[in-house]
Amino acid sequence: MRGPFDLARSARFLEGFAPARHPGAPGGVLRLACWVEGSDTAVGVAVTQDGAGVVMLRTDAEPPPGLAGQVARILGLDVDGADSARVTAADRVLAPLAAARPGFRPVGFWSP
């Protein structure tokens, strides 16, 4: 992951978005359940972020290949955000939005 990311902010977004209503991240843990792409397997995922900003995944079973990439895509971590501050600062519409939500990245959703 490159660039700022705030897991708690992403969890708060999910709390208020009706199609993906989520109870948030009690105790700093975002819990997700998903189908693993390319398989017939579902897996439970616990996503946490430490004080240094490192995002970690725990699963309820052996993590299948590609799961980390799949979760990264859902949380917007598959995009290099190292230049996000510079890019948003140059845009008069995005600058105040980004300043009010530091570390927020758009959250994606699974689709059938």
Biopython code that builds the backbone (N, CA, C, O; Angstrom):
import numpy as np
from Bio.PDB.StructureBuilder import StructureBuilder

atoms = [
    (1, "MET", "N", (0.852, -1.177, 0.000)),
    (1, "MET", "CA", (0.000, 0.000, 0.000)),
    (1, "MET", "C", (0.893, 1.233, 0.000)),
    (1, "MET", "O", (1.856, 1.334, 0.760)),
    (2, "ARG", "N", (0.548, 2.143, -0.856)),
    (2, "ARG", "CA", (1.262, 3.421, -0.883)),
    (2, "ARG", "C", (0.258, 4.541, -0.737)),
    (2, "ARG", "O", (-0.809, 4.523, -1.350)),
    (3, "GLY", "N", (0.607, 5.508, 0.075)),
    (3, "GLY", "CA", (-0.280, 6.647, 0.284)),
    (3, "GLY", "C", (-1.129, 6.469, 1.526)),
    (3, "GLY", "O", (-1.151, 5.394, 2.125)),
    (4, "PRO", "N", (-1.827, 7.528, 1.911)),
    (4, "PRO", "CA", (-2.601, 7.498, 3.146)),
    (4, "PRO", "C", (-3.809, 6.573, 3.050)),
    (4, "PRO", "O", (-4.413, 6.420, 1.988)),
    (5, "PHE", "N", (-4.145, 5.963, 4.180)),
    (5, "PHE", "CA", (-5.344, 5.132, 4.285)),
    (5, "PHE", "C", (-5.779, 5.106, 5.733)),
    (5, "PHE", "O", (-4.954, 4.953, 6.633)),
    (6, "ASP", "N", (-7.074, 5.255, 5.960)),
    (6, "ASP", "CA", (-7.638, 5.232, 7.299)),
    (6, "ASP", "C", (-8.758, 4.190, 7.320)),
    (6, "ASP", "O", (-9.863, 4.446, 6.842)),
    (7, "LEU", "N", (-8.463, 3.017, 7.875)),
    (7, "LEU", "CA", (-9.435, 1.924, 7.918)),
    (7, "LEU", "C", (-10.707, 2.340, 8.654)),
    (7, "LEU", "O", (-11.808, 2.001, 8.221)),
    (8, "ALA", "N", (-10.570, 3.067, 9.757)),
    (8, "ALA", "CA", (-11.740, 3.486, 10.529)),
    (8, "ALA", "C", (-12.654, 4.368, 9.681)),
    (8, "ALA", "O", (-13.876, 4.257, 9.782)),
    (9, "ARG", "N", (-12.099, 5.223, 8.864)),
    (9, "ARG", "CA", (-12.894, 6.097, 8.001)),
    (9, "ARG", "C", (-13.652, 5.264, 6.960)),
    (9, "ARG", "O", (-14.819, 5.535, 6.677)),
    (10, "SER", "N", (-12.991, 4.258, 6.398)),
    (10, "SER", "CA", (-13.662, 3.385, 5.432)),
    (10, "SER", "C", (-14.794, 2.617, 6.106)),
    (10, "SER", "O", (-15.860, 2.447, 5.516)),
    (11, "ALA", "N", (-14.577, 2.155, 7.324)),
    (11, "ALA", "CA", (-15.619, 1.435, 8.065)),
    (11, "ALA", "C", (-16.804, 2.355, 8.338)),
    (11, "ALA", "O", (-17.953, 1.927, 8.232)),
    (12, "ARG", "N", (-16.539, 3.617, 8.689)),
    (12, "ARG", "CA", (-17.635, 4.565, 8.931)),
    (12, "ARG", "C", (-18.443, 4.797, 7.656)),
    (12, "ARG", "O", (-19.661, 4.965, 7.718)),
    (13, "PHE", "N", (-17.778, 4.807, 6.506)),
    (13, "PHE", "CA", (-18.503, 4.932, 5.238)),
    (13, "PHE", "C", (-19.473, 3.766, 5.080)),
    (13, "PHE", "O", (-20.630, 3.965, 4.709)),
    (14, "LEU", "N", (-19.003, 2.547, 5.362)),
    (14, "LEU", "CA", (-19.860, 1.371, 5.236)),
    (14, "LEU", "C", (-21.040, 1.415, 6.205)),
    (14, "LEU", "O", (-22.115, 0.901, 5.896)),
    (15, "GLU", "N", (-20.846, 2.023, 7.373)),
    (15, "GLU", "CA", (-21.934, 2.132, 8.350)),
    (15, "GLU", "C", (-23.128, 2.884, 7.775)),
    (15, "GLU", "O", (-24.277, 2.564, 8.079)),
    (16, "GLY", "N", (-22.850, 3.881, 6.947)),
    (16, "GLY", "CA", (-23.920, 4.744, 6.462)),
    (16, "GLY", "C", (-24.376, 4.501, 5.042)),
    (16, "GLY", "O", (-25.253, 5.218, 4.559)),
    (17, "PHE", "N", (-23.823, 3.527, 4.356)),
    (17, "PHE", "CA", (-24.175, 3.288, 2.956)),
    (17, "PHE", "C", (-25.156, 2.125, 2.893)),
    (17, "PHE", "O", (-24.767, 0.968, 3.048)),
    (18, "ALA", "N", (-26.438, 2.437, 2.664)),
    (18, "ALA", "CA", (-27.514, 1.447, 2.781)),
    (18, "ALA", "C", (-27.273, 0.139, 2.025)),
    (18, "ALA", "O", (-27.505, -0.920, 2.608)),
    (19, "PRO", "N", (-26.823, 0.141, 0.765)),
    (19, "PRO", "CA", (-26.658, -1.147, 0.078)),
    (19, "PRO", "C", (-25.615, -2.066, 0.720)),
    (19, "PRO", "O", (-25.642, -3.277, 0.504)),
    (20, "ALA", "N", (-24.710, -1.504, 1.496)),
    (20, "ALA", "CA", (-23.663, -2.324, 2.120)),
    (20, "ALA", "C", (-23.652, -2.104, 3.621)),
    (20, "ALA", "O", (-22.605, -2.219, 4.259)),
    (21, "ARG", "N", (-24.794, -1.793, 4.185)),
    (21, "ARG", "CA", (-24.893, -1.460, 5.611)),
    (21, "ARG", "C", (-24.012, -2.386, 6.439)),
    (21, "ARG", "O", (-24.031, -3.604, 6.266)),
    (22, "HIS", "N", (-23.260, -1.803, 7.318)),
    (22, "HIS", "CA", (-22.270, -2.537, 8.090)),
    (22, "HIS", "C", (-22.219, -1.933, 9.482)),
    (22, "HIS", "O", (-22.376, -0.720, 9.619)),
    (23, "PRO", "N", (-22.007, -2.729, 10.516)),
    (23, "PRO", "CA", (-21.986, -2.182, 11.872)),
    (23, "PRO", "C", (-20.715, -1.420, 12.213)),
    (23, "PRO", "O", (-20.525, -1.051, 13.372)),
    (24, "GLY", "N", (-19.850, -1.174, 11.260)),
    (24, "GLY", "CA", (-18.617, -0.449, 11.538)),
    (24, "GLY", "C", (-17.471, -1.378, 11.849)),
    (24, "GLY", "O", (-17.427, -2.512, 11.374)),
    (25, "ALA", "N", (-16.554, -0.896, 12.641)),
    (25, "ALA", "CA", (-15.372, -1.689, 12.981)),
    (25, "ALA", "C", (-15.168, -1.679, 14.487)),
    (25, "ALA", "O", (-14.228, -1.056, 14.980)),
    (26, "PRO", "N", (-16.044, -2.368, 15.230)),
    (26, "PRO", "CA", (-15.868, -2.404, 16.686)),
    (26, "PRO", "C", (-14.477, -2.918, 17.058)),
    (26, "PRO", "O", (-14.014, -3.925, 16.523)),
    (27, "GLY", "N", (-13.834, -2.233, 17.956)),
    (27, "GLY", "CA", (-12.501, -2.640, 18.376)),
    (27, "GLY", "C", (-11.447, -2.458, 17.307)),
    (27, "GLY", "O", (-10.362, -3.031, 17.407)),
    (28, "GLY", "N", (-11.745, -1.666, 16.279)),
    (28, "GLY", "CA", (-10.789, -1.424, 15.210)),
    (28, "GLY", "C", (-10.667, -2.554, 14.206)),
    (28, "GLY", "O", (-9.710, -2.596, 13.434)),
    (29, "VAL", "N", (-11.645, -3.488, 14.208)),
    (29, "VAL", "CA", (-11.606, -4.628, 13.292)),
    (29, "VAL", "C", (-12.783, -4.529, 12.327)),
    (29, "VAL", "O", (-13.939, -4.511, 12.749)),
    (30, "LEU", "N", (-12.489, -4.465, 11.049)),
    (30, "LEU", "CA", (-13.523, -4.496, 10.013)),
    (30, "LEU", "C", (-13.680, -5.943, 9.585)),
    (30, "LEU", "O", (-12.742, -6.554, 9.072)),
    (31, "ARG", "N", (-14.865, -6.486, 9.796)),
    (31, "ARG", "CA", (-15.126, -7.890, 9.444)),
    (31, "ARG", "C", (-15.935, -7.947, 8.165)),
    (31, "ARG", "O", (-16.960, -7.282, 8.019)),
    (32, "LEU", "N", (-15.444, -8.764, 7.241)),
    (32, "LEU", "CA", (-16.093, -8.934, 5.946)),
    (32, "LEU", "C", (-16.259, -10.418, 5.662)),
    (32, "LEU", "O", (-15.474, -11.237, 6.141)),
    (33, "ALA", "N", (-17.261, -10.763, 4.896)),
    (33, "ALA", "CA", (-17.429, -12.128, 4.395)),
    (33, "ALA", "C", (-17.536, -12.013, 2.890)),
    (33, "ALA", "O", (-18.262, -11.159, 2.380)),
    (34, "CYS", "N", (-16.826, -12.857, 2.180)),
    (34, "CYS", "CA", (-16.854, -12.731, 0.726)),
    (34, "CYS", "C", (-16.630, -14.067, 0.044)),
    (34, "CYS", "O", (-16.072, -15.004, 0.615)),
    (35, "TRP", "N", (-17.081, -14.120, -1.185)),
    (35, "TRP", "CA", (-16.735, -15.245, -2.049)),
    (35, "TRP", "C", (-15.358, -14.981, -2.595)),
    (35, "TRP", "O", (-15.042, -13.853, -2.971)),
    (36, "VAL", "N", (-14.546, -15.993, -2.643)),
    (36, "VAL", "CA", (-13.206, -15.856, -3.203)),
    (36, "VAL", "C", (-13.331, -15.974, -4.713)),
    (36, "VAL", "O", (-13.856, -16.960, -5.232)),
    (37, "GLU", "N", (-12.846, -14.966, -5.405)),
    (37, "GLU", "CA", (-12.943, -14.945, -6.860)),
    (37, "GLU", "C", (-12.304, -16.187, -7.465)),
    (37, "GLU", "O", (-11.222, -16.607, -7.057)),
    (38, "GLY", "N", (-12.992, -16.767, -8.448)),
    (38, "GLY", "CA", (-12.464, -17.928, -9.138)),
    (38, "GLY", "C", (-12.630, -19.231, -8.379)),
    (38, "GLY", "O", (-12.028, -20.241, -8.744)),
    (39, "SER", "N", (-13.450, -19.222, -7.316)),
    (39, "SER", "CA", (-13.636, -20.453, -6.546)),
    (39, "SER", "C", (-15.083, -20.539, -6.080)),
    (39, "SER", "O", (-15.885, -19.642, -6.339)),
    (40, "ASP", "N", (-15.400, -21.608, -5.404)),
    (40, "ASP", "CA", (-16.725, -21.741, -4.803)),
    (40, "ASP", "C", (-16.624, -21.658, -3.281)),
    (40, "ASP", "O", (-17.423, -22.251, -2.556)),
    (41, "THR", "N", (-15.628, -20.912, -2.814)),
    (41, "THR", "CA", (-15.320, -20.815, -1.391)),
    (41, "THR", "C", (-15.674, -19.437, -0.847)),
    (41, "THR", "O", (-15.392, -18.418, -1.478)),
    (42, "ALA", "N", (-16.288, -19.414, 0.316)),
    (42, "ALA", "CA", (-16.518, -18.165, 1.039)),
    (42, "ALA", "C", (-15.518, -18.114, 2.191)),
    (42, "ALA", "O", (-15.106, -19.151, 2.712)),
    (43, "VAL", "N", (-15.142, -16.926, 2.576)),
    (43, "VAL", "CA", (-14.175, -16.773, 3.656)),
    (43, "VAL", "C", (-14.538, -15.541, 4.486)),
    (43, "VAL", "O", (-15.015, -14.536, 3.959)),
    (44, "GLY", "N", (-14.303, -15.644, 5.790)),
    (44, "GLY", "CA", (-14.450, -14.503, 6.676)),
    (44, "GLY", "C", (-13.105, -13.817, 6.814)),
    (44, "GLY", "O", (-12.078, -14.477, 6.972)),
    (45, "VAL", "N", (-13.110, -12.494, 6.754)),
    (45, "VAL", "CA", (-11.874, -11.721, 6.807)),
    (45, "VAL", "C", (-11.988, -10.672, 7.907)),
    (45, "VAL", "O", (-13.003, -9.983, 8.011)),
    (46, "ALA", "N", (-10.959, -10.554, 8.717)),
    (46, "ALA", "CA", (-10.858, -9.497, 9.720)),
    (46, "ALA", "C", (-9.725, -8.584, 9.290)),
    (46, "ALA", "O", (-8.580, -9.020, 9.171)),
    (47, "VAL", "N", (-10.044, -7.317, 9.056)),
    (47, "VAL", "CA", (-9.052, -6.345, 8.587)),
    (47, "VAL", "C", (-8.757, -5.390, 9.734)),
    (47, "VAL", "O", (-9.673, -4.841, 10.346)),
    (48, "THR", "N", (-7.474, -5.196, 10.023)),
    (48, "THR", "CA", (-7.049, -4.259, 11.057)),
    (48, "THR", "C", (-5.950, -3.362, 10.494)),
    (48, "THR", "O", (-5.369, -3.642, 9.445)),
    (49, "GLN", "N", (-5.684, -2.291, 11.210)),
    (49, "GLN", "CA", (-4.609, -1.379, 10.829)),
    (49, "GLN", "C", (-3.858, -0.998, 12.092)),
    (49, "GLN", "O", (-4.460, -0.571, 13.077)),
    (50, "ASP", "N", (-2.537, -1.156, 12.062)),
    (50, "ASP", "CA", (-1.755, -0.831, 13.258)),
    (50, "ASP", "C", (-1.409, 0.654, 13.299)),
    (50, "ASP", "O", (-1.744, 1.399, 12.379)),
    (51, "GLY", "N", (-0.745, 1.075, 14.355)),
    (51, "GLY", "CA", (-0.398, 2.479, 14.544)),
    (51, "GLY", "C", (0.505, 3.055, 13.477)),
    (51, "GLY", "O", (0.534, 4.270, 13.279)),
    (52, "ALA", "N", (1.254, 2.192, 12.779)),
    (52, "ALA", "CA", (2.129, 2.648, 11.704)),
    (52, "ALA", "C", (1.396, 2.697, 10.361)),
    (52, "ALA", "O", (1.982, 3.072, 9.346)),
    (53, "GLY", "N", (0.109, 2.317, 10.358)),
    (53, "GLY", "CA", (-0.667, 2.362, 9.125)),
    (53, "GLY", "C", (-0.683, 1.065, 8.337)),
    (53, "GLY", "O", (-1.300, 0.996, 7.274)),
    (54, "VAL", "N", (-0.013, 0.033, 8.842)),
    (54, "VAL", "CA", (0.050, -1.245, 8.138)),
    (54, "VAL", "C", (-1.305, -1.951, 8.261)),
    (54, "VAL", "O", (-1.848, -2.097, 9.356)),
    (55, "VAL", "N", (-1.838, -2.387, 7.109)),
    (55, "VAL", "CA", (-3.114, -3.084, 7.071)),
    (55, "VAL", "C", (-2.849, -4.586, 7.097)),
    (55, "VAL", "O", (-2.017, -5.096, 6.347)),
    (56, "MET", "N", (-3.580, -5.293, 7.983)),
    (56, "MET", "CA", (-3.380, -6.732, 8.126)),
    (56, "MET", "C", (-4.709, -7.460, 7.958)),
    (56, "MET", "O", (-5.766, -6.942, 8.317)),
    (57, "LEU", "N", (-4.636, -8.678, 7.401)),
    (57, "LEU", "CA", (-5.811, -9.520, 7.211)),
    (57, "LEU", "C", (-5.658, -10.784, 8.039)),
    (57, "LEU", "O", (-4.581, -11.379, 8.094)),
    (58, "ARG", "N", (-6.743, -11.185, 8.680)),
    (58, "ARG", "CA", (-6.826, -12.504, 9.307)),
    (58, "ARG", "C", (-8.041, -13.177, 8.709)),
    (58, "ARG", "O", (-9.040, -12.519, 8.420)),
    (59, "THR", "N", (-7.964, -14.470, 8.524)),
    (59, "THR", "CA", (-9.087, -15.201, 7.945)),
    (59, "THR", "C", (-9.509, -16.328, 8.874)),
    (59, "THR", "O", (-8.769, -16.734, 9.770)),
    (60, "ASP", "N", (-10.726, -16.823, 8.636)),
    (60, "ASP", "CA", (-11.230, -17.921, 9.459)),
    (60, "ASP", "C", (-10.793, -19.280, 8.926)),
    (60, "ASP", "O", (-11.161, -20.312, 9.485)),
    (61, "ALA", "N", (-10.017, -19.288, 7.857)),
    (61, "ALA", "CA", (-9.501, -20.517, 7.251)),
    (61, "ALA", "C", (-8.191, -20.160, 6.554)),
    (61, "ALA", "O", (-7.775, -19.002, 6.551)),
    (62, "GLU", "N", (-7.554, -21.152, 5.973)),
    (62, "GLU", "CA", (-6.331, -20.883, 5.210)),
    (62, "GLU", "C", (-6.654, -19.858, 4.124)),
    (62, "GLU", "O", (-7.566, -20.083, 3.328)),
    (63, "PRO", "N", (-5.927, -18.733, 4.070)),
    (63, "PRO", "CA", (-6.253, -17.714, 3.062)),
    (63, "PRO", "C", (-6.009, -18.243, 1.642)),
    (63, "PRO", "O", (-4.902, -18.676, 1.322)),
    (64, "PRO", "N", (-7.025, -18.209, 0.810)),
    (64, "PRO", "CA", (-6.855, -18.671, -0.557)),
    (64, "PRO", "C", (-5.980, -17.704, -1.359)),
    (64, "PRO", "O", (-5.901, -16.520, -1.030)),
    (65, "PRO", "N", (-5.326, -18.203, -2.407)),
    (65, "PRO", "CA", (-4.529, -17.319, -3.257)),
    (65, "PRO", "C", (-5.396, -16.191, -3.815)),
    (65, "PRO", "O", (-6.538, -16.414, -4.218)),
    (66, "GLY", "N", (-4.857, -15.017, -3.831)),
    (66, "GLY", "CA", (-5.551, -13.873, -4.408)),
    (66, "GLY", "C", (-6.458, -13.122, -3.451)),
    (66, "GLY", "O", (-6.965, -12.055, -3.798)),
    (67, "LEU", "N", (-6.675, -13.655, -2.251)),
    (67, "LEU", "CA", (-7.591, -12.998, -1.322)),
    (67, "LEU", "C", (-7.097, -11.614, -0.916)),
    (67, "LEU", "O", (-7.882, -10.667, -0.870)),
    (68, "ALA", "N", (-5.821, -11.487, -0.625)),
    (68, "ALA", "CA", (-5.286, -10.183, -0.210)),
    (68, "ALA", "C", (-5.509, -9.135, -1.306)),
    (68, "ALA", "O", (-5.869, -7.997, -1.006)),
    (69, "GLY", "N", (-5.302, -9.503, -2.548)),
    (69, "GLY", "CA", (-5.542, -8.584, -3.654)),
    (69, "GLY", "C", (-6.998, -8.217, -3.790)),
    (69, "GLY", "O", (-7.335, -7.075, -4.105)),
    (70, "GLN", "N", (-7.868, -9.192, -3.551)),
    (70, "GLN", "CA", (-9.306, -8.960, -3.637)),
    (70, "GLN", "C", (-9.746, -7.966, -2.553)),
    (70, "GLN", "O", (-10.495, -7.033, -2.841)),
    (71, "VAL", "N", (-9.292, -8.159, -1.325)),
    (71, "VAL", "CA", (-9.643, -7.253, -0.236)),
    (71, "VAL", "C", (-9.014, -5.881, -0.468)),
    (71, "VAL", "O", (-9.641, -4.859, -0.189)),
    (72, "ALA", "N", (-7.790, -5.849, -0.972)),
    (72, "ALA", "CA", (-7.148, -4.565, -1.291)),
    (72, "ALA", "C", (-7.983, -3.780, -2.296)),
    (72, "ALA", "O", (-8.130, -2.564, -2.173)),
    (73, "ARG", "N", (-8.524, -4.470, -3.281)),
    (73, "ARG", "CA", (-9.362, -3.814, -4.290)),
    (73, "ARG", "C", (-10.628, -3.251, -3.655)),
    (73, "ARG", "O", (-11.043, -2.139, -3.983)),
    (74, "ILE", "N", (-11.247, -4.008, -2.748)),
    (74, "ILE", "CA", (-12.462, -3.553, -2.080)),
    (74, "ILE", "C", (-12.186, -2.271, -1.276)),
    (74, "ILE", "O", (-13.016, -1.361, -1.251)),
    (75, "LEU", "N", (-11.027, -2.205, -0.624)),
    (75, "LEU", "CA", (-10.696, -1.057, 0.220)),
    (75, "LEU", "C", (-9.966, 0.063, -0.521)),
    (75, "LEU", "O", (-9.567, 1.048, 0.099)),
    (76, "GLY", "N", (-9.788, -0.071, -1.825)),
    (76, "GLY", "CA", (-9.113, 0.970, -2.595)),
    (76, "GLY", "C", (-7.616, 0.994, -2.390)),
    (76, "GLY", "O", (-6.964, 1.991, -2.700)),
    (77, "LEU", "N", (-7.052, -0.101, -1.867)),
    (77, "LEU", "CA", (-5.618, -0.146, -1.600)),
    (77, "LEU", "C", (-4.814, -0.678, -2.787)),
    (77, "LEU", "O", (-3.587, -0.762, -2.726)),
    (78, "ASP", "N", (-5.500, -1.030, -3.845)),
    (78, "ASP", "CA", (-4.811, -1.543, -5.034)),
    (78, "ASP", "C", (-4.337, -0.410, -5.935)),
    (78, "ASP", "O", (-3.719, -0.653, -6.972)),
    (79, "VAL", "N", (-4.624, 0.819, -5.543)),
    (79, "VAL", "CA", (-4.230, 1.997, -6.315)),
    (79, "VAL", "C", (-3.157, 2.743, -5.539)),
    (79, "VAL", "O", (-3.295, 2.961, -4.335)),
    (80, "ASP", "N", (-2.097, 3.130, -6.219)),
    (80, "ASP", "CA", (-1.014, 3.876, -5.585)),
    (80, "ASP", "C", (-1.517, 5.267, -5.211)),
    (80, "ASP", "O", (-1.807, 6.086, -6.083)),
    (81, "GLY", "N", (-1.616, 5.527, -3.912)),
    (81, "GLY", "CA", (-2.125, 6.810, -3.441)),
    (81, "GLY", "C", (-1.032, 7.763, -2.985)),
    (81, "GLY", "O", (-1.316, 8.750, -2.307)),
    (82, "ALA", "N", (0.218, 7.480, -3.348)),
    (82, "ALA", "CA", (1.334, 8.305, -2.878)),
    (82, "ALA", "C", (1.201, 9.765, -3.313)),
    (82, "ALA", "O", (1.631, 10.660, -2.585)),
    (83, "ASP", "N", (0.622, 10.022, -4.469)),
    (83, "ASP", "CA", (0.491, 11.397, -4.968)),
    (83, "ASP", "C", (-0.895, 11.991, -4.721)),
    (83, "ASP", "O", (-1.205, 13.068, -5.229)),
    (84, "SER", "N", (-1.730, 11.298, -3.944)),
    (84, "SER", "CA", (-3.104, 11.769, -3.774)),
    (84, "SER", "C", (-3.172, 13.172, -3.165)),
    (84, "SER", "O", (-4.000, 13.976, -3.594)),
    (85, "ALA", "N", (-2.344, 13.485, -2.199)),
    (85, "ALA", "CA", (-2.378, 14.812, -1.575)),
    (85, "ALA", "C", (-2.036, 15.899, -2.601)),
    (85, "ALA", "O", (-2.680, 16.948, -2.636)),
    (86, "ARG", "N", (-1.039, 15.649, -3.421)),
    (86, "ARG", "CA", (-0.651, 16.630, -4.437)),
    (86, "ARG", "C", (-1.756, 16.810, -5.475)),
    (86, "ARG", "O", (-2.057, 17.933, -5.878)),
    (87, "VAL", "N", (-2.350, 15.717, -5.901)),
    (87, "VAL", "CA", (-3.392, 15.775, -6.933)),
    (87, "VAL", "C", (-4.638, 16.480, -6.401)),
    (87, "VAL", "O", (-5.176, 17.369, -7.060)),
    (88, "THR", "N", (-5.098, 16.089, -5.214)),
    (88, "THR", "CA", (-6.316, 16.705, -4.692)),
    (88, "THR", "C", (-6.100, 18.167, -4.312)),
    (88, "THR", "O", (-7.021, 18.973, -4.444)),
    (89, "ALA", "N", (-4.909, 18.525, -3.845)),
    (89, "ALA", "CA", (-4.642, 19.921, -3.483)),
    (89, "ALA", "C", (-4.746, 20.848, -4.681)),
    (89, "ALA", "O", (-5.035, 22.035, -4.527)),
    (90, "ALA", "N", (-4.513, 20.318, -5.867)),
    (90, "ALA", "CA", (-4.560, 21.136, -7.085)),
    (90, "ALA", "C", (-5.979, 21.299, -7.628)),
    (90, "ALA", "O", (-6.184, 22.020, -8.604)),
    (91, "ASP", "N", (-6.945, 20.652, -7.020)),
    (91, "ASP", "CA", (-8.321, 20.702, -7.516)),
    (91, "ASP", "C", (-9.192, 21.423, -6.492)),
    (91, "ASP", "O", (-9.301, 20.975, -5.351)),
    (92, "ARG", "N", (-9.818, 22.543, -6.888)),
    (92, "ARG", "CA", (-10.572, 23.350, -5.924)),
    (92, "ARG", "C", (-11.804, 22.645, -5.371)),
    (92, "ARG", "O", (-12.278, 23.003, -4.293)),
    (93, "VAL", "N", (-12.334, 21.656, -6.079)),
    (93, "VAL", "CA", (-13.485, 20.902, -5.579)),
    (93, "VAL", "C", (-13.022, 19.770, -4.657)),
    (93, "VAL", "O", (-13.581, 19.580, -3.577)),
    (94, "LEU", "N", (-12.000, 19.020, -5.084)),
    (94, "LEU", "CA", (-11.528, 17.884, -4.298)),
    (94, "LEU", "C", (-10.741, 18.280, -3.054)),
    (94, "LEU", "O", (-10.794, 17.573, -2.048)),
    (95, "ALA", "N", (-10.016, 19.386, -3.101)),
    (95, "ALA", "CA", (-9.139, 19.771, -1.991)),
    (95, "ALA", "C", (-9.871, 19.835, -0.650)),
    (95, "ALA", "O", (-9.406, 19.221, 0.310)),
    (96, "PRO", "N", (-10.997, 20.551, -0.538)),
    (96, "PRO", "CA", (-11.656, 20.588, 0.777)),
    (96, "PRO", "C", (-12.269, 19.248, 1.178)),
    (96, "PRO", "O", (-12.327, 18.928, 2.366)),
    (97, "LEU", "N", (-12.725, 18.461, 0.204)),
    (97, "LEU", "CA", (-13.275, 17.146, 0.516)),
    (97, "LEU", "C", (-12.196, 16.220, 1.067)),
    (97, "LEU", "O", (-12.415, 15.524, 2.058)),
    (98, "ALA", "N", (-11.033, 16.214, 0.423)),
    (98, "ALA", "CA", (-9.929, 15.361, 0.869)),
    (98, "ALA", "C", (-9.399, 15.826, 2.225)),
    (98, "ALA", "O", (-9.038, 15.002, 3.064)),
    (99, "ALA", "N", (-9.351, 17.133, 2.442)),
    (99, "ALA", "CA", (-8.865, 17.657, 3.721)),
    (99, "ALA", "C", (-9.795, 17.267, 4.866)),
    (99, "ALA", "O", (-9.339, 17.054, 5.989)),
    (100, "ALA", "N", (-11.096, 17.173, 4.591)),
    (100, "ALA", "CA", (-12.065, 16.818, 5.621)),
    (100, "ALA", "C", (-12.088, 15.315, 5.909)),
    (100, "ALA", "O", (-12.638, 14.882, 6.922)),
    (101, "ARG", "N", (-11.489, 14.523, 5.015)),
    (101, "ARG", "CA", (-11.513, 13.065, 5.150)),
    (101, "ARG", "C", (-10.129, 12.468, 4.912)),
    (101, "ARG", "O", (-9.965, 11.674, 3.986)),
    (102, "PRO", "N", (-9.145, 12.817, 5.706)),
    (102, "PRO", "CA", (-7.796, 12.308, 5.461)),
    (102, "PRO", "C", (-7.741, 10.778, 5.534)),
    (102, "PRO", "O", (-8.271, 10.160, 6.457)),
    (103, "GLY", "N", (-7.092, 10.199, 4.542)),
    (103, "GLY", "CA", (-6.932, 8.750, 4.508)),
    (103, "GLY", "C", (-8.093, 7.990, 3.917)),
    (103, "GLY", "O", (-8.035, 6.766, 3.800)),
    (104, "PHE", "N", (-9.170, 8.705, 3.533)),
    (104, "PHE", "CA", (-10.311, 8.003, 2.947)),
    (104, "PHE", "C", (-10.002, 7.610, 1.508)),
    (104, "PHE", "O", (-9.476, 8.400, 0.724)),
    (105, "ARG", "N", (-10.338, 6.382, 1.190)),
    (105, "ARG", "CA", (-10.270, 5.894, -0.189)),
    (105, "ARG", "C", (-11.633, 5.329, -0.519)),
    (105, "ARG", "O", (-12.308, 4.794, 0.361)),
    (106, "PRO", "N", (-12.060, 5.439, -1.787)),
    (106, "PRO", "CA", (-13.372, 4.892, -2.143)),
    (106, "PRO", "C", (-13.435, 3.392, -1.851)),
    (106, "PRO", "O", (-12.508, 2.647, -2.168)),
    (107, "VAL", "N", (-14.531, 2.967, -1.246)),
    (107, "VAL", "CA", (-14.737, 1.565, -0.920)),
    (107, "VAL", "C", (-15.513, 0.917, -2.065)),
    (107, "VAL", "O", (-16.532, 1.446, -2.511)),
    (108, "GLY", "N", (-15.027, -0.227, -2.534)),
    (108, "GLY", "CA", (-15.711, -0.954, -3.589)),
    (108, "GLY", "C", (-16.581, -2.060, -2.991)),
    (108, "GLY", "O", (-16.575, -2.284, -1.781)),
    (109, "PHE", "N", (-17.310, -2.730, -3.840)),
    (109, "PHE", "CA", (-18.236, -3.756, -3.367)),
    (109, "PHE", "C", (-18.149, -4.979, -4.251)),
    (109, "PHE", "O", (-17.848, -4.889, -5.441)),
    (110, "TRP", "N", (-18.419, -6.134, -3.645)),
    (110, "TRP", "CA", (-18.488, -7.359, -4.418)),
    (110, "TRP", "C", (-19.707, -7.306, -5.298)),
    (110, "TRP", "O", (-20.697, -6.653, -4.967)),
    (111, "SER", "N", (-19.639, -7.976, -6.396)),
    (111, "SER", "CA", (-20.765, -8.034, -7.321)),
    (111, "SER", "C", (-20.972, -9.473, -7.769)),
    (111, "SER", "O", (-20.000, -10.193, -7.998)),
    (112, "PRO", "N", (-22.216, -9.900, -7.897)),
    (112, "PRO", "CA", (-22.439, -11.282, -8.318)),
    (112, "PRO", "C", (-21.964, -11.496, -9.681)),
    (112, "PRO", "O", (-22.069, -12.606, -10.204)),
]
sb = StructureBuilder()
sb.init_structure("model")
sb.init_model(0)
sb.init_chain("A")
sb.init_seg("    ")
for serial, (resi, resn, name, xyz) in enumerate(atoms, 1):
    if name == "N":
        sb.init_residue(resn, " ", resi, " ")
    sb.init_atom(name, np.array(xyz, "f"), 0.0, 1.0, " ", f" {name:<3s}", serial, name[0])
structure = sb.get_structure()
